Amino acid sequence: MGQGQWRPLSRHRLTPREREVLALLAEGRSDSAVARALSIMEAAVGKHVAGVFVKLEPPVTQDDNRRVPAVLA
């Protein structure tokens, strides 16, 4: 997909854990808070967030946080 385009309807492709992480991020929690809530390492949170980015392909810009479009997907 070209830059500026992303797949907001691809949420079904996320693993259950990626959906859990994304839901907690949508609540405004930090990576460390997500890790504590799910009893996983903070590095694992980063891995799940990276998986979300790969699957949803949120646009990359200098001005926007990529997590916001991913949460809105």
N, C-alpha and C positions, 0 to 999 in steps of 0.2 A: 504494500500500500504506500502511496505517496505521503510525503511529509504534510502534516496538517490533517490527515485522515486517520481515523482509528475505528476500531470495532466495538462500539458500545454494546452490541447485542451478543457478544461472545462470552458473557458471564457464565453460561452453561458449561463452557470449556474449563472453568476453574475447578481445581480440586476442592474438596470440602474444607481442607485446612486453609487454602488460599482465600476461600470465601469467609472463613472465620476471621482471618487476619484483616481482610479488607473491611469487614463489618466493624471491627474494633478501631481501625484507622478512621473510619467514617464517623465514629464517635469522638474523634479528636485525640485519641490516645497516641502516645509516643511509642517508638519501637520497644523501649524497655518496659513500658506499661503493658503492651501487647504480649511481650514475652512472659511477664509475670502472670498475666491473666490466663495464658494458655499453658503455663508450666513448660516453656521451651526456652532455648537460648536466644539471646538477641540476634545472634548471627543467623539463626533459623528464620527469624522474622524477615530479615533482609533477603534471604533466599526465596521466601514465599512472595515477598513484594516484587522481587525480580521476575518471578514466574508470572505474576499478574501483568507486569509491564510487557513481557514477551507476548502473552496471549491477547491482551487488549490493545496493545500498540498505542498508548496515549501519545499525543503529539509532544515533541521535545522542543521547547522554546527556552530562551534565556529568562523570560519574564514570568513563566508559570511553573508552579510545582506540579510535576507529573502525577502526583498522588491524587490531586483533586479530580481530574477527569476520570481516573481509574475508579474512584469512589462513586462518581456520578454515573458510571456505566450501568 
